[in-house]
């Protein structure tokens, strides 16, 4: 830390034009302790002199967005916008005072985060359907999510009722996500007529878990629907042309060709790698890939785009370098950078432009642009600029796992290799180069795995303890066999020579799946990862802030300190009682399993509970008693009663335990010492996770903010 201390207290290089921030003068100096003042002013001077301020702005922007999402009521956008304008004015007026300049820059980013999310909600949000509706609907297909001979998933817009005015509940609903069986071939822009059963977007299945309502709101999807009758299709005029339709048709044709020349699980994975269609991948395959640490291979992201665009860049550079005279007259490196960027953009469109792919393409664009302007291509500043661009243009992506995982991994990798460049592995003969490649692959997997472990554990309850081994074995196959042969197959598809190349790809995929299952078989049985809380994400985010800002090798200190802090303050135990939002499932924890008092195993909510808490969910146990009035069970000294009839309230409320019912509980039930979880509370707060403590009940709600605009 001595090195960092010297950096904070060394003389600051002043800006020669007289317009930059200067050392703080006397404002606030007399009211602060000398040591604290020296630290604050020295840190502000250092951030400006070392040009590190840009690295902390995204973190304050993220903090502001989290403030918006965590409030119980919708904040006043006008009030926050006023605070932002005032902070920006103070940034300009106090630009000659370094610590105040830094302070109000950070506050501007904080207020800006709230304003950006609020603005997107205002202009791109949707009304959320509050109760089920059935209608004979017509609409325009906005996006075909997936389509097979058996089923289709697509997004409808411009929804109308064929026989009547649109129900008031659907007023303001922009898009509807539809599931239908055995539909004709469809594409974006086609008109459909079908009888639909629309229902509200479901809430989270666990407290702190994935929130479909929040994400759907920002995607403009205000309702889910199932087709309950035959679907008739009116194709778009074939003369109508648009880039979106052209791209959609291209992806569809490629998917059809892949299905005709490949088969099995390898075909499903190949569709995901080329056109981003994961709809056919089985849950068992997903589970094996996740447990082995290879799930990231299935989602087109930085790995795929870097291999494809980087390979195109290297291939073009080698090809141009073969002509000696040509290489003397042209800047081969810059021409190759333009070619690599073009390939990245083509792959982005082909893959369906998922959020993770857009982020990776943006990062690659910054790298190639840096090459064009003779600047360092991979820096933390470029990572910060990419983060700012994504957060400003798509703020809702912050709350998706992909953003958190990708930027945590990229930031950690750039920071570590910036401080510990592996120069000792460069050069040498073939054996040394192979060793460097394997060592670099192992180190990259280790750093990315550690940086994303808590985020992956929070979102997916999966730690993949042998993920480094799986990545070391599988990534060379992905980078040297699967992706190169797949894209050569695309190039030769017009000539009918793609079948052999796609078979090479599927063979590589089969090897990768064998590796995943081999690694899963090696993992220790009976071990469960910790259950992380949102506090763990906050701790790791602060650690990443330290890793980004500190320049020397001391940047590893925040990462090391964060580990015990996460274990002490960022984990929790499995709840004692789980209640679904409709009482269709009620589970009591008994030892290392959940026993269902109500409902059956294999449902969506019970599967979510099993995954979230790492405990099996089994059917009704022998100690539970049920009759026409309800069921009774126990957790420790607490009685758990499921009430199915009003006649049971008097007896069950008198027990002083927990009363769960899909009815409306009488007001006097609470006065008798019971905790009533009734229909009103379940509809409002969704799934309940209850921990029974000596001081009472600790209840976590899946919907802690039911009055927000993104709730039905």
ZIKAGI-V791695 format. One line per field, one symbol per residue. ss: DSSP state (@ for helix, = for strand, . for the rest). phi: phi as a letter, one per 30 degrees, with the letter a starting at -180 (. if undefined). Layout:
ss->???
phi->???
This chain:
ss->.@@@@@@@@............=...........@@@@@@@@@@@@@@@@...@@@@@@@@@@@@@@@@@@......@@@@@@@@@@@@@@@@@...=@@@@@@@@@@@@@@@@@@@@@@@@@@@........===============...===========......@@@....=======.........=========............@@@@@@@@.=======....===........@@@@@@@@@@@@@@@@@@@..@@@@@@@@@@@@.......@@@@@@@@@@..@@@....@@@@@@@@@@@@@@@@@@@@..@@@@@@..@@@@@@@@@@@@@@@@@@@....@@@@@@@@@@@@@@@@@@.......@@@@@@@@@@@@@@.@@@@@.@@@@@@@@@@@@@@@@@@@...@@@....@@@@@@@@@@@@@@@@@@@@@@@@@@@@@@@......@@@@@@@@@@@@@@@@@@@@@@@@@@@@@..@@@@@@@@@@@@@@@@@@@@@@@@@........==.@@@@@@@@@@@@@@@@...@@@@@@@@@@@@@@@@@.==....===......=====..======.....@@@@@@@@@@..===......===..======..======..@@@@@@@@@...====......@@@@...===.@@@@@@@..======..======...........
phi->.eddddddcdeddddddicddcddcbdidddceeddddddddddddeddchcdddcdeddddddddeddcddbdddddddddddddddddeddcdccdddddedddddddddddddddddddcbdbdcecadbcadcbacddbcdaabdcabbaccbhdbcdcaddeedcdiddbbcccbchcddbbejdcbbadcccbddddddbdidecdddddeddiccacabdcadccbcddedddbaeddeddddddddddddddcbaidddddddddcciccdcdddddeddddddicddddcdadedddddddddddddddddddcddddddcdedddddddddddddddedddjhdddddddddddddddddddchcddcbddddddddddddddbdddecceedddddddddddddddddbddddcdiidddddddddddddddddddddddceddddddchbchdcdddddddcdedddcbddedddddddcedcicdeddddddddddddddddedddddddddicbddcdcdddddddddddddddddcddddddeddddddddddbcbbcdddbbbddbhdbbbcdbicaccddbjbdideddddddddcibdccdeddddcbbedlbbbabiccdcbcccbedcdedddddiccccacccdddddddcjcccccedddddcidcccccceckcccccdcdbdcdddcd
